Amino acid sequence: MNFTDLNKSGGIGSNSSLIELGNFKFLVDSGLHPKEVGKGAVPQLELLDGVDLDFIVLTHCHLDHLGSLPIVMKRYPDVPVFMSLPSRVLAPRMLRNSVNVMKRQRKEQGIPEYPLFTFSDVDHISARFHPLRFEQPEVITKGADELVITLYPSGHVAGAASMLVEHADETVYFTGDLLFDDLQTLPGARIPDMKVDVLVTETTRGLTQRAQDSERDQEWERLFAGVTRTIEQGGTCLLPVFALGRMQEVLAVFADAQKRGKIPRCPIFSAGLGMDIVDYFDQISRETGLIRFRKKVLKQLRVESPRIPQNPGFDKLPKGIYVVSSGMMVEKTPSYSLASCLLHSDLNSVYFVGYCDPDTPGGKLKACTKGEKFWFDVYDLETELHAEVDSFDLSGHADREEILDLVAEFEPQKVVLTHGDPEARRWFAEKIAEESLAPNVIDPEPCVKTPV
C-alpha cells in the first residue's frame, strides 16, 4: 500500500489522503484548511494529476474533511463517493453553508477566487453520494481485482465513520475521528473485534492529557454549576458551540438538566447554522435511529432567537443562556458579537465546551486573564475582561490513552499516524515504540508518496 497525505501543511487542516492498494486508487476525505483562505486552503490536488481514482470515501461532515469535496469531484465527474447515511443528509447542507461563507469573504476580504464552488455544484455532485449502512460490506471490483470496504460508527459527530478495507490478504483500518464516550445524542464508536495489518489512526489529542477527575459526567456537572451560579447572580452565560453536533448535544443535555433541576429555568437563546442543523438531526433520528435527537427539545427549553447586537460592545442583552455558534468565536459570528457585550461585567460568563485554536478570538479569550484588555478587531473595540471565562473538557475526540488501547487491540504490523500536530504524532510514535504495540510506526511526510 502507498499512502500520500495531500494536506500540504501536515497536521490538522485540509485533510485528504490518497491510498493506492493493489490496482485500486481512492481518496479518503477532501477538506479545507480552517486557518487558510482561497486556494491555499485546498489540499494539494495537483498530486492527483494522472491518477485514475476509483472512488472517494468521506469519513464525516466537518469542513476540514468535507470542504473541498466539490472541487475534487469536478476533476473526477464519474467517481462515486461513499459515506454513511447521516453524512448523506448533512453533507449538502454543510457545503451550501460553505458557499455562503465564501461569498461573504469574497466581498469583505477581496478574495477573488471565492467561492471555490457554487450551490449548483453542490446539487450536481450530491447525486453521486452513495450512502452505506454501518457494518455492511461493500464489494468493489476492478477487472479481476476485488476490494471490500465496511464503515463502522466512530462517534465524534453524527455520521462519522471509521473504515475497514480488505484487499487480498491485507486488512487496513482507518479510524477517522474517534470518540468512544456515549453522548446524549450519539452512541460512542463501535470497533470490530479483530486484528489488522495496518492501522491508520488520528492523533488529535496526543499532547492533551485529561486532567484527573475530569470525566465527561464531572465536566457536565461543573458546567451546570457555573451556569447556575451565573444566572442566580443576575448575569448572562454565553456558550460558543460548533454548529454540527455540539450545539445539538448541549441543547439536549440542558433539556435533561432542567428536568432534573441541575440548571435553572431561564430564557435560552440559540442562533447560527446549528439551529438549521437541528432539523436535519431530527430527520436523521426519525429515519435511521442512528442519533438520539428530536426537535421537541427546543420546545422543552423554550429556545428563542437572540437579537444579535447592532451596536457591538454596548448593547444591553436580555439575560439568560446563549448557546450560539461559532465554537471558536470566529469574527462576525453570533458568539463573537454577543461576547463583545458581555466581557465587561463580572456577573457574566463565557464557557467553552470544545477546542479553540489559539489564533482564533476564542483561543485568545481563553488565554486572557481578568483585568486584561481584550480586542475585538472587527469592531475596533477594546474591552476589559471581568466576566468569568472557563473551559470544559467535552472533546469530540478520543483520549490519547484510548487510542493506544485501540492499537493494542488491533495488534497491527504497521501504524500510520495522521490528523495531528507534529508533536502529537511524535508522542504517539514514542509511546507505541515504548510499549511495543506495533513493529513499525510511520509518520508520513506531507505530499510525499509513502510505502506502507
Protein Blocks (a to p, Z undefined) as FASTA:
>chain_A
ZZddfblngpjdjdcddddehjbccdehjaddfkbgcjllpccfklmgopacfbdcdfbl
cfklmmmmmmmmmmmmmbccdddfklmmmmmmmmmmmmmmmmmmmmmnopakbcfbdfkl
mmmmmmmpccddehiacdddehjbccddddddeejighiacddddehjbccddebjadfb
dcfkbccddddddddfbdcddfklmmbccdehiafklmmmmmmmmmmmmmmnopacdddd
dfbhjlmmmmmmmmmmmmnopaccdddddedjklmmmmmmmmmmmmnopaccdfklmmmn
opacddddfbghjaccdedddddddfklpghiaklmmmmmmmmpckbccddfbdcdfkbm
klmmmmpcehiacddfknopacddfbdcddddfbfbdcfklmmmmmmmnopabdcdehia
fklmmmmmmmmmmnopafbdcdddehiacdZZ
